[in-house]
Structure formats: C-alpha cells, structure tokens
Amino acid sequence: MSAQHPSVAAVDIGTNSVRLLILAEDGSTLEREMVITRLGQGVDRSGSLHPDAIARTTEVLRAYRALIDKQRVQRVRATATSAARDAGNRDLFFSEAEAALGTRPELISGEEEATLSFRGATSGLGREQGPFLVVDIGGGSTEFVVGETAPEALISVPLGAVRMTERCIHGDPPTAAELAACADATRAVLVDVKREVPYERARLMIGVAGTITSLASLAKGSLRYDPQVTHHSRLQRHVVQELCARLARVEVAERRGMLAEPKRAEVLIAGAVVLHTIMQELAVDELMVSESDILDGLAASLRS
C-alpha cells in the first residue's frame, strides 16, 4: 500500500500575481487559481508596498482561505517573493495577509525561490533530457537554475516584467528607445548570470511563470488560458521576437484583447523583451514552456 500524504495548499504571493494550488491526499489537483494583483506596484521606486496593492492582495487571500477551508486542507504553506523582499513595510503586509489567509507568509530568498521553481519545472521530465536550465521570469526577479535532478548552480537577479516596465516602458505603445533601454538593462544584469551559472552545460532550457506562458498562449492564438495546451510546448527565439514586436505596435487597450490573461497587457512587453534578450545572450534558440513551477515545488515540499 502506498504511503498516504496529507492534502496540501500552496500559495505563491508574487510581484504580479497571487496563486493557489490545492492537492488532495492522492496528489490530484482540487483547485488551481491565479489572480493578478500587482503587489509590486511602485516597489522598485519607493521601496514600499502600496496600500492599494496590499488591499487587492489580501482580498484575494481571503477568497483563497475560503477555498482552503472548503477542501478541509491539512497543511498550508504561503510564500512571498521579490516584492516583499524589496519592501520596507512587508511586516505590515504579512500581518494583514495572515489575518486574511490564516497562515503567515514566509519571506523566501531568491535562492530558495529558484530551488522550488527547479523542482516544479523538472517534475515529470526524464534525467536524460537534462541537464536543465530553468528560467523563472517573475514580476520583480528572475531565477536561473542549472542541474539534472537537483540544482547545481543558481542565481536570482533583480529582473522582472513589472520592474522593467516601471523602469523602462512609459509610452503607450512604447518607443523603440524604451524597448532598447529594457534590452540594455537586461543585458547588464545578465553579466552576473553568465559569471555564476554554467548555462552552456544545459541541454534544455525550461521557461516558467506568467510572461512565458502568456507568450506561449499568444503564439498559439489562444484567447482562453489552457495550461494543457501550453504545458511542454516550445517557443523559438525568433517567435518571441516577433511576438514582442507585435505587442509593441499597439496600445494597451488593444493588447488586452490579444491575450488570454488581459491584465498582463501592461507588463508583457517588458517581459517579452527580457525573455528574448535572455535567449539571445545565452544563445538559446528554443525553450520548453512549463506550467509546473514554484507553486508545484511548494506543494511538493508539503507532501514530502
């Protein structure tokens, strides 16, 4: 008889979105939710979480608690990442989040975030497909991890779709100079990545998180988010470049109509520039898209 695992709930409080995964005792998915709350609104500039962003996020956490209670979950783990790491008032947010969710979020380091992302992204893949380079483009940070069955080298850098939008993208649509500035800023950060992570060893790059899954949906012409369609699909570098140019030609209102997740319209251009620049600088022609990421790694940590 196989060992019985507890039912678990993982909550990932990111810079751009808040996500929930609930697994039953047999490991099947009971709930998987994502809401864009933009917790990191203005954090790169001010160093503080905006009251409106805190309110939006705690409202979602309150709704997640209702789902957790409904499913009678035995173990819950909530983590906060880049926006909370950068914010001087994160303890205030954590107290409000705990009141809403019933569990106090953990502030995890970029290194732990990278480890959890690797665990989620490589689940279900054979060792023979590796070594892997897992790239997790978030709202405020991007994690790079190289390894086969476990991380062997990793780095977390201050590079993300929300952060780069606030720093570089101001026009609607953005100007060529703004797009170039975003690419240049990305290249500057990648100097550390190239030095610290042996990316050349990887046989397969796996891309996770909203920027990459949104671009995968757009590449397939899908206006309905369907992880079964995007999971383990492939994105070529020239396609990412074409999608970036297509998004940058139109204003944000029109971009919303192009996307399966319209609320990503404000930050997806910067995210696409970041991804294309990463692929260009690391000489990656194609990546595998994974819908399994830090959220799945969190859930697995509760079941082990």
C-alpha positions as CSV (number, residue, x, y, z in Angstrom):
1,M,0.0,0.0,0.0
2,S,1.4,3.4,-0.9
3,A,2.1,6.0,1.8
4,Q,-0.8,8.4,2.4
5,H,0.0,12.0,2.0
6,P,-1.8,15.0,3.6
7,S,-4.0,17.3,1.5
8,V,-2.0,20.5,1.0
9,A,-2.4,24.1,-0.2
10,A,0.4,26.2,-1.6
11,V,0.1,30.0,-2.0
12,D,2.6,31.9,-4.1
13,I,2.5,35.7,-3.4
14,G,4.4,37.2,-6.3
15,T,5.1,40.7,-7.5
16,N,2.5,40.5,-10.2
17,S,0.1,37.6,-9.2
18,V,-1.1,35.6,-6.3
19,R,-1.7,31.9,-7.0
20,L,-3.2,28.9,-5.2
21,L,-2.7,25.2,-5.6
22,I,-4.6,22.6,-3.6
23,L,-3.8,18.9,-3.9
24,A,-5.9,16.1,-2.5
25,E,-4.4,13.3,-0.4
26,D,-3.8,11.2,-3.7
27,G,-2.0,14.2,-5.3
28,S,-4.8,15.2,-7.7
29,T,-5.5,18.9,-8.2
30,L,-8.5,20.2,-6.4
31,E,-8.0,23.9,-7.0
32,R,-5.6,25.9,-9.1
33,E,-6.2,29.7,-9.1
34,M,-4.3,32.8,-10.3
35,V,-5.3,36.4,-9.8
36,I,-3.2,39.4,-10.9
37,T,-3.0,41.9,-8.0
38,R,0.3,43.7,-8.8
39,L,1.6,43.6,-5.3
40,G,4.8,45.1,-6.5
41,Q,3.2,48.3,-7.8
42,G,5.8,51.0,-7.4
43,V,8.1,49.0,-5.0
44,D,11.1,49.4,-7.3
45,R,10.9,53.2,-7.0
46,S,9.5,53.6,-3.4
47,G,10.8,50.6,-1.5
48,S,7.3,50.1,0.0
49,L,4.2,48.2,-0.8
50,H,1.4,50.5,-1.8
51,P,-1.8,50.4,0.4
52,D,-4.0,49.7,-2.7
53,A,-1.7,46.8,-3.7
54,I,-1.9,45.3,-0.2
55,A,-5.7,45.7,-0.2
56,R,-6.0,43.9,-3.6
57,T,-3.8,41.1,-2.5
58,T,-5.4,40.5,0.9
59,E,-8.8,40.4,-0.7
60,V,-7.6,37.5,-2.9
61,L,-6.0,35.7,0.0
62,R,-9.4,35.9,1.8
63,A,-11.0,34.2,-1.1
64,Y,-8.3,31.6,-1.1
65,R,-8.8,30.9,2.5
66,A,-12.5,30.1,1.8
67,L,-11.4,27.5,-0.8
68,I,-8.8,26.0,1.6
69,D,-11.5,25.7,4.3
70,K,-13.9,24.2,1.9
71,Q,-11.4,21.5,0.9
72,R,-10.5,20.8,4.5
73,V,-6.8,21.2,3.7
74,Q,-4.4,19.7,6.3
75,R,-1.2,21.6,5.5
76,V,-0.8,25.1,4.1
77,R,2.3,27.0,3.1
78,A,2.4,30.5,1.7
79,T,5.5,32.3,0.5
80,A,6.2,35.8,-0.7
81,T,9.0,36.6,-3.1
82,S,10.6,39.7,-4.8
83,A,8.1,42.5,-4.0
84,A,8.1,41.6,-0.3
85,R,11.9,41.1,-0.2
86,D,12.3,44.7,-1.5
87,A,9.6,46.3,0.7
88,G,10.4,48.0,4.0
89,N,6.8,47.6,5.1
90,R,6.5,43.9,4.4
91,D,5.7,43.1,8.1
92,L,2.6,45.2,7.9
93,F,1.6,43.3,4.8
94,F,2.4,39.9,6.4
95,S,0.2,40.7,9.3
96,E,-2.7,41.6,7.1
97,A,-2.1,38.6,4.9
98,E,-2.1,36.3,7.9
99,A,-5.4,37.7,9.1
100,A,-6.9,37.1,5.6
101,L,-5.4,33.7,4.8
102,G,-5.0,32.2,8.3
103,T,-1.3,31.4,7.6
104,R,1.6,33.9,7.9
105,P,3.5,34.1,4.6
106,E,7.2,33.1,4.6
107,L,9.7,35.5,3.1
108,I,11.8,33.2,1.0
109,S,15.2,34.1,-0.5
110,G,15.8,34.3,-4.3
111,E,17.9,31.1,-3.9
112,E,15.0,29.2,-2.3
113,E,12.6,30.5,-4.9
114,A,15.0,29.2,-7.6
115,T,15.2,25.8,-5.9
116,L,11.4,25.5,-5.7
117,S,11.0,26.6,-9.3
118,F,13.5,24.0,-10.4
119,R,11.7,21.2,-8.5
120,G,8.4,22.2,-10.1
121,A,9.6,22.7,-13.6
122,T,11.6,19.5,-13.9
123,S,8.9,17.2,-12.4
124,G,7.8,14.7,-14.9
125,L,10.9,15.0,-17.1
126,G,13.5,12.3,-17.6
127,R,17.0,12.8,-16.4
128,E,18.2,12.0,-20.0
129,Q,16.6,15.3,-21.1
130,G,18.9,17.3,-18.8
131,P,21.0,19.0,-17.7
132,F,18.3,21.6,-17.5
133,L,18.4,25.4,-17.4
134,V,15.3,26.6,-15.6
135,V,14.4,30.3,-16.1
136,D,11.7,31.8,-14.0
137,I,10.8,35.3,-15.1
138,G,8.7,36.9,-12.4
139,G,7.4,40.4,-11.8
140,G,10.4,41.6,-9.8
141,S,13.1,38.9,-10.1
142,T,14.3,36.2,-12.4
143,E,15.8,33.0,-11.3
144,F,18.3,30.9,-13.3
145,V,19.0,27.3,-12.2
146,V,21.2,24.6,-13.8
147,G,21.0,21.0,-12.8
148,E,19.9,17.4,-13.6
149,T,17.9,16.0,-10.7
150,A,18.7,18.9,-8.3
151,P,20.0,22.4,-8.6
152,E,23.8,22.5,-9.1
153,A,24.1,26.3,-9.6
154,L,21.6,29.1,-9.3
155,I,21.2,32.8,-9.1
156,S,18.3,35.2,-8.5
157,V,18.6,38.6,-10.1
158,P,16.5,41.9,-9.9
159,L,14.9,41.5,-13.3
160,G,11.2,41.1,-13.9
161,A,8.3,42.1,-16.0
162,V,6.9,44.6,-13.5
163,R,10.3,46.0,-12.5
164,M,11.4,46.5,-16.1
165,T,8.1,48.0,-17.1
166,E,8.3,50.6,-14.4
167,R,11.9,51.4,-15.2
168,C,11.9,51.5,-18.9
169,I,8.4,51.3,-20.6
170,H,6.4,54.6,-20.3
171,G,4.9,55.2,-23.7
172,D,1.7,53.6,-25.0
173,P,2.7,52.0,-27.2
174,P,6.4,52.0,-26.2
175,T,9.0,53.8,-28.2
176,A,11.9,52.0,-29.9
177,A,14.2,53.8,-27.4
178,E,12.3,52.4,-24.5
179,L,12.4,48.8,-25.8
180,A,16.2,49.2,-26.4
181,A,16.6,50.6,-22.9
182,C,14.8,47.5,-21.5
183,A,17.1,45.2,-23.5
184,D,20.2,47.0,-22.4
185,A,19.2,46.9,-18.7
186,T,18.6,43.1,-19.1
187,R,22.0,42.6,-20.7
188,A,23.6,44.4,-17.8
189,V,22.0,42.1,-15.2
190,L,22.9,39.0,-17.3
191,V,26.6,39.7,-16.8
192,D,26.2,38.2,-13.3
193,V,24.2,35.3,-14.6
194,K,26.8,34.4,-17.1
195,R,29.5,34.5,-14.5
196,E,27.7,32.5,-11.8
197,V,25.7,29.9,-13.7
198,P,27.2,27.3,-16.2
199,Y,24.3,27.7,-18.6
200,E,26.3,26.2,-21.5
201,R,26.0,22.8,-19.8
202,A,22.2,22.7,-20.2
203,R,20.7,20.6,-23.0
204,L,17.2,22.0,-22.4
205,M,16.0,25.4,-21.3
206,I,12.7,25.3,-19.4
207,G,10.8,28.6,-19.0
208,V,8.2,29.1,-16.3
209,A,5.8,31.8,-15.0
210,G,3.3,34.2,-16.5
211,T,5.4,36.0,-19.0
212,I,6.4,32.8,-20.7
213,T,3.0,31.0,-20.5
214,S,1.3,34.1,-21.8
215,L,3.6,34.3,-24.8
216,A,3.0,30.6,-25.4
217,S,-0.7,31.2,-25.5
218,L,-0.3,34.2,-27.8
219,A,1.9,32.1,-30.1
220,K,-0.9,29.6,-30.4
221,G,-3.6,32.2,-31.0
222,S,-5.5,31.2,-27.9
223,L,-7.7,33.7,-26.1
224,R,-8.6,31.2,-23.4
225,Y,-5.9,30.2,-20.9
226,D,-5.5,26.5,-21.1
227,P,-2.4,25.0,-19.4
228,Q,-2.9,21.7,-21.1
229,V,-2.2,23.5,-24.4
230,T,0.9,25.4,-23.3
231,H,2.5,22.9,-20.9
232,H,5.6,21.4,-22.5
233,S,5.0,23.4,-25.8
234,R,8.0,25.0,-27.4
235,L,8.9,28.7,-28.0
236,Q,11.6,29.6,-30.5
237,R,13.6,32.8,-30.1
238,H,12.5,34.3,-33.4
239,V,8.9,33.7,-32.4
240,V,9.4,35.6,-29.1
241,Q,11.0,38.4,-31.0
242,E,8.0,38.5,-33.4
243,L,5.5,38.5,-30.6
244,C,7.3,41.3,-28.8
245,A,7.3,43.4,-32.0
246,R,3.6,42.6,-32.5
247,L,2.7,43.6,-28.9
248,A,4.7,46.8,-29.1
249,R,2.9,48.1,-32.2
250,V,-0.4,48.6,-30.4
251,E,-1.7,50.4,-27.4
252,V,-2.5,48.6,-24.1
253,A,-6.3,48.5,-24.8
254,E,-5.7,46.6,-27.9
255,R,-3.1,44.3,-26.3
256,R,-5.7,43.3,-23.7
257,G,-7.8,41.9,-26.5
258,M,-4.9,39.8,-27.8
259,L,-4.2,38.0,-24.5
260,A,-5.7,35.0,-22.7
261,E,-4.9,37.0,-19.5
262,P,-5.7,40.6,-20.3
263,K,-4.4,42.0,-17.1
264,R,-0.9,41.1,-18.2
265,A,-1.1,43.6,-21.1
266,E,0.7,46.4,-19.1
267,V,3.8,44.4,-18.3
268,L,4.0,41.7,-21.0
269,I,6.1,43.8,-23.5
270,A,8.9,44.2,-20.9
271,G,8.6,40.6,-20.0
272,A,8.9,39.6,-23.7
273,V,12.0,41.8,-24.1
274,V,13.6,40.2,-21.1
275,L,12.9,36.7,-22.4
276,H,14.2,37.5,-25.9
277,T,17.3,39.1,-24.5
278,I,18.0,36.2,-22.2
279,M,17.6,33.7,-25.1
280,Q,19.9,35.9,-27.3
281,E,22.6,36.4,-24.7
282,L,22.6,32.8,-23.6
283,A,22.5,31.5,-27.2
284,V,19.2,29.6,-26.7
285,D,17.2,29.0,-29.9
286,E,14.3,27.2,-28.3
287,L,12.8,26.7,-24.8
288,M,10.3,24.3,-23.3
289,V,7.3,26.0,-21.6
290,S,6.3,24.5,-18.3
291,E,3.1,25.2,-16.4
292,S,4.7,23.5,-13.3
293,D,6.8,26.0,-11.3
294,I,7.4,27.3,-7.8
295,L,3.8,26.7,-6.9
296,D,4.2,23.0,-7.6
297,G,7.5,23.0,-5.8
298,L,5.8,24.5,-2.8
299,A,3.1,21.8,-2.8
300,A,5.7,19.1,-3.2
301,S,7.6,20.4,-0.1
302,L,4.4,19.9,2.0
303,R,3.9,16.3,0.8
304,S,7.5,15.1,1.3
